[in-house]
Amino acid sequence: MATFSYTARDMTGKLVTGSLEANNERDVAVMLSERSLFPVNVKDSSTKTGVVATMSGGRKKVNGQVMAVFYSQLASLLRAGVPMIRSLNVLGEQSSSPVLGEVISEIRGRVEDGESLGDAMAAYPKIFSDMGCNMVRAGSEGGFLEDALERVGAFTELQEDLKGRTVSAMAYPIFLFSVGSVVLSALLVFFVPKFDMLFERLRSKGQMPVMTEWLLSFSAFLQSYGWILLVAMAGLVIAIRMHLKTDAGRDTADRFKLKIPVLGNILMNLSVARFCRVLGTLLGNGVPILKSLEISSTAAGNRLLSRSITSATENIKSGESLASPLRASGYFPPSVIEMISVGEESNSLDTVLPDIADSLEKITFRRLDLFVRLLEPIMLLVMAILVLGVVLSLLVPVLKSSTTL
């Protein structure tokens, strides 16, 4: 066991300090809770420097469904009149995720020290999204925190549902590609080389088909240098992942997504739908248009689209309408621009934008379903053609050998 020094508050809000022996900081928090104390800071005093328990780095992400439940439950507790500190304490203790439970306890300490809920959440970017933090900040400033939390919870749940549907739709094509690649690689590495000695007579006579010669050469290359190819591919994957952590890399990835045939248009429509839904929610809760655009731009999920929305904010400051700069960006479908323009003229953007999001999502998922249905037979056909090519490359010289005997 180690010795931990702590600073906590009692039920009256008075600061209390002391030390306890425990296995870790989480056990200290449990022991303090049993004494009706709320930990503010916990340090491992058994080492010279001490380790502060409130650290955000190195934590894993929390499942979106768990986050949606957290937002909804916090909104319900606050709406029922439960104080913020007590609500966070309850949610931290009953959280199904140990990581989220620990983070909630630390957020509670920050809020006790006078920090706003939105700023406290922003200290944990791996757990709370920019959109969620900004929505909570807006709700705290505008006096509709409970509504903001409910909206974030509903939005998070919807996004997880959309993500789940997308992953489910793509699961079978990915499975086909993986199995086909394994089968084809096994044929080239283990099966094809066995025919090399059988075709020596045809090769000596110069009667070896070009396609078969290429196949045998490629198979020999894989046998001799396949490990180099695997290492190079692994290195490429690592390099790409490191590049994607930079701003330039994320820009490149978002630009590449939009250029994928068919799928690029689907991804852009989903980003536009997210933007419209969040913007409509904020406007419906009375958040000013400029602040709403600033927050909703982070919810788009595409940096190129986010920048075009930021540019639109600058144009609105100079007196232009919202529809004009969005039309100029080229990312928004003409039908969406027209609906936004009508909503501005009738002063009903807060109701028009969620309708746009609903319509876009329905259309987009119909297209996604059609795309996946077409992708499955196409992938089967491609795999069948590749396997047939291997078989024919081996069968043709076998037939030639039998005719020359």
ZAMARGU-4260 file (C-alpha; in steps of 0.2 Angstrom, whole numbers, plus 5000, padded with zeros to 4 digits):
<rodrens>
0) 5000/5000/5000 | 5005/5018/4997 | 5002/5034/5007 | 4991/5047/4999 | 4988/5065/5004
5) 4972/5072/5000 | 4962/5088/4999 | 4943/5086/5000 | 4927/5096/5004 | 4914/5090/5017
10) 4895/5092/5015 | 4896/5110/5020 | 4909/5114/5007 | 4924/5116/5020 | 4941/5111/5014
15) 4948/5096/5023 | 4966/5089/5021 | 4974/5073/5027 | 4982/5056/5022 | 4976/5039/5019
20) 4984/5022/5015 | 4977/5014/5000 | 4982/5004/4984 | 4978/5018/4972 | 4969/5035/4970
25) 4953/5027/4966 | 4952/5017/4982 | 4956/5034/4991 | 4941/5042/4982 | 4930/5028/4988
30) 4936/5029/5006 | 4933/5048/5006 | 4916/5046/4999 | 4912/5034/5013 | 4916/5048/5025
35) 4905/5060/5015 | 4920/5069/5008 | 4922/5075/4990 | 4940/5073/4984 | 4948/5089/4976
40) 4966/5083/4974 | 4974/5067/4978 | 4993/5064/4978 | 5004/5049/4981 | 5015/5056/4995
45) 5025/5039/4997 | 5036/5046/4982 | 5047/5062/4983 | 5038/5071/4969 | 5020/5064/4971
50) 5009/5060/4957 | 4993/5070/4955 | 4978/5059/4951 | 4970/5072/4940 | 4978/5069/4923
55) 4969/5067/4906 | 4983/5060/4896 | 4984/5042/4891 | 4966/5037/4894 | 4956/5027/4881
60) 4941/5034/4873 | 4924/5029/4880 | 4910/5021/4869 | 4898/5033/4862 | 4883/5024/4869
65) 4890/5026/4887 | 4893/5045/4883 | 4875/5047/4877 | 4868/5039/4893 | 4880/5051/4904
70) 4873/5066/4895 | 4855/5061/4897 | 4856/5056/4915 | 4865/5072/4920 | 4851/5082/4911
75) 4838/5072/4921 | 4846/5074/4938 | 4849/5093/4935 | 4831/5095/4929 | 4825/5086/4945
80) 4834/5099/4955 | 4849/5088/4961 | 4864/5100/4963 | 4878/5099/4950 | 4891/5092/4962
85) 4880/5079/4969 | 4874/5074/4951 | 4892/5071/4946 | 4896/5061/4961 | 4881/5050/4958
90) 4885/5047/4940 | 4904/5044/4944 | 4900/5031/4956 | 4887/5021/4945 | 4896/5023/4928
95) 4898/5007/4918 | 4915/5013/4912 | 4929/5014/4924 | 4938/5027/4914 | 4922/5038/4913
100) 4919/5036/4931 | 4937/5042/4935 | 4935/5057/4923 | 4918/5062/4931 | 4926/5062/4948
105) 4940/5073/4942 | 4927/5085/4933 | 4918/5086/4949 | 4933/5092/4958 | 4936/5105/4945
110) 4918/5111/4946 | 4920/5112/4965 | 4935/5124/4962 | 4924/5136/4952 | 4928/5130/4935
115) 4913/5129/4923 | 4906/5112/4917 | 4910/5115/4899 | 4928/5120/4903 | 4931/5105/4915
120) 4925/5093/4901 | 4936/5102/4888 | 4951/5096/4899 | 4948/5078/4893 | 4948/5079/4874
125) 4949/5060/4872 | 4932/5058/4881 | 4922/5074/4877 | 4920/5080/4859 | 4923/5099/4855
130) 4904/5100/4850 | 4899/5093/4867 | 4910/5105/4877 | 4904/5120/4866 | 4886/5115/4868
135) 4887/5113/4887 | 4896/5130/4887 | 4882/5138/4877 | 4869/5130/4888 | 4877/5136/4904
140) 4879/5154/4897 | 4861/5154/4890 | 4852/5146/4905 | 4847/5130/4896 | 4860/5118/4902
145) 4848/5104/4904 | 4841/5106/4887 | 4859/5107/4880 | 4864/5091/4889 | 4849/5082/4882
150) 4852/5088/4865 | 4870/5082/4866 | 4865/5065/4872 | 4852/5063/4859 | 4864/5069/4845
155) 4878/5057/4852 | 4866/5042/4852 | 4860/5046/4834 | 4879/5047/4828 | 4882/5031/4836
160) 4867/5023/4828 | 4873/5030/4811 | 4890/5024/4814 | 4884/5007/4819 | 4873/5006/4803
165) 4888/5011/4792 | 4899/4998/4800 | 4886/4985/4798 | 4883/4989/4780 | 4902/4988/4776
170) 4906/4973/4787 | 4902/4960/4773 | 4911/4968/4759 | 4926/4970/4771 | 4925/4952/4775
175) 4924/4947/4757 | 4940/4957/4753 | 4949/4950/4768 | 4945/4932/4764 | 4948/4934/4745
180) 4965/4942/4749 | 4970/4927/4760 | 4964/4914/4748 | 4973/4923/4733 | 4989/4925/4744
185) 4989/4907/4749 | 4987/4901/4731 | 5002/4912/4725 | 5014/4907/4739 | 5010/4889/4742
190) 5001/4882/4727 | 5008/4890/4711 | 5026/4887/4715 | 5023/4868/4714 | 5020/4870/4695
195) 5036/4878/4691 | 5046/4862/4689 | 5031/4854/4678 | 5033/4868/4665 | 5052/4867/4663
200) 5050/4858/4646 | 5038/4871/4639 | 5050/4885/4645 | 5065/4877/4636 | 5055/4876/4620
205) 5049/4894/4622 | 5031/4889/4623 | 5027/4895/4640 | 5012/4907/4640 | 5017/4925/4645
210) 5003/4926/4658 | 5009/4910/4666 | 5027/4916/4666 | 5022/4932/4675 | 5012/4922/4688
215) 5027/4911/4692 | 5038/4926/4693 | 5027/4935/4705 | 5024/4920/4715 | 5043/4918/4716
220) 5045/4936/4721 | 5032/4934/4735 | 5041/4918/4742 | 5058/4927/4742 | 5054/4945/4747
225) 5036/4943/4753 | 5042/4947/4771 | 5050/4963/4764 | 5033/4968/4756 | 5024/4965/4773
230) 5037/4976/4782 | 5036/4990/4770 | 5017/4989/4771 | 5017/4990/4790 | 5029/5004/4789
235) 5018/5013/4777 | 5003/5011/4788 | 5013/5018/4803 | 5019/5033/4793 | 5001/5036/4787
240) 4994/5035/4805 | 5008/5047/4811 | 5004/5059/4796 | 4985/5059/4800 | 4989/5065/4818
245) 4995/5082/4810 | 4984/5096/4803 | 4990/5093/4786 | 4987/5074/4787 | 4969/5077/4793
250) 4966/5089/4779 | 4973/5077/4766 | 4962/5063/4773 | 4946/5073/4773 | 4950/5079/4755
255) 4953/5061/4750 | 4937/5055/4758 | 4927/5067/4747 | 4935/5061/4731 | 4931/5043/4733
260) 4918/5039/4719 | 4900/5038/4726 | 4906/5036/4744 | 4913/5053/4744 | 4896/5061/4741
265) 4888/5050/4755 | 4901/5056/4768 | 4899/5074/4763 | 4880/5073/4765 | 4882/5065/4782
270) 4893/5079/4787 | 4881/5092/4781 | 4867/5083/4790 | 4877/5084/4806 | 4880/5102/4804
275) 4862/5107/4800 | 4856/5097/4815 | 4868/5105/4828 | 4865/5122/4821 | 4846/5120/4821
280) 4847/5114/4839 | 4857/5129/4845 | 4846/5142/4836 | 4831/5133/4843 | 4838/5136/4861
285) 4841/5154/4858 | 4860/5154/4855 | 4865/5169/4843 | 4869/5164/4825 | 4887/5168/4826
290) 4890/5158/4841 | 4879/5144/4834 | 4890/5143/4818 | 4906/5143/4828 | 4900/5128/4838
295) 4891/5118/4824 | 4907/5120/4813 | 4916/5108/4825 | 4902/5095/4823 | 4903/5093/4804
300) 4917/5080/4805 | 4926/5087/4790 | 4939/5100/4791 | 4936/5107/4774 | 4917/5109/4777
305) 4922/5117/4794 | 4933/5130/4786 | 4919/5134/4774 | 4907/5137/4788 | 4920/5148/4797
310) 4921/5158/4781 | 4902/5160/4781 | 4903/5166/4799 | 4915/5180/4793 | 4903/5185/4779
315) 4888/5185/4790 | 4897/5198/4801 | 4898/5209/4786 | 4879/5208/4783 | 4878/5194/4771
320) 4865/5180/4772 | 4870/5162/4777 | 4865/5154/4761 | 4877/5164/4750 | 4894/5159/4757
325) 4888/5141/4759 | 4883/5140/4741 | 4900/5147/4736 | 4909/5134/4746 | 4903/5120/4734
330) 4900/5108/4748 | 4881/5110/4751 | 4869/5102/4739 | 4858/5115/4729 | 4842/5109/4737
335) 4849/5112/4755 | 4855/5129/4750 | 4837/5133/4744 | 4829/5127/4760 | 4842/5137/4771
340) 4838/5153/4760 | 4819/5150/4763 | 4822/5147/4781 | 4832/5164/4783 | 4818/5173/4773
345) 4804/5166/4784 | 4815/5167/4800 | 4812/5149/4803 | 4830/5142/4802 | 4828/5133/4819
350) 4814/5122/4812 | 4820/5121/4794 | 4838/5114/4798 | 4833/5099/4808 | 4821/5094/4794
355) 4835/5096/4782 | 4846/5084/4792 | 4832/5071/4793 | 4829/5072/4774 | 4848/5071/4770
360) 4851/5056/4782 | 4836/5046/4774 | 4842/5050/4757 | 4860/5046/4761 | 4857/5030/4769
365) 4846/5024/4755 | 4862/5028/4744 | 4873/5019/4756 | 4862/5003/4756 | 4862/5004/4737
370) 4881/5006/4736 | 4884/4992/4748 | 4872/4980/4738 | 4882/4984/4722 | 4899/4983/4731
375) 4896/4965/4737 | 4893/4957/4719 | 4907/4968/4712 | 4919/4962/4725 | 4914/4944/4722
380) 4916/4946/4703 | 4934/4954/4705 | 4939/4940/4717 | 4932/4927/4705 | 4941/4935/4690
385) 4958/4935/4700 | 4956/4917/4705 | 4950/4912/4688 | 4966/4921/4681 | 4977/4911/4692
390) 4968/4894/4687 | 4969/4898/4668 | 4987/4903/4670 | 4991/4886/4676 | 4979/4876/4666
395) 4984/4882/4649 | 5002/4876/4650 | 4996/4860/4657 | 4985/4857/4642 | 4999/4862/4630
400) 5010/4849/4639 | 4997/4836/4636 | 4996/4840/4617 | 5014/4839/4614 | 5017/4822/4622
</rodrens>
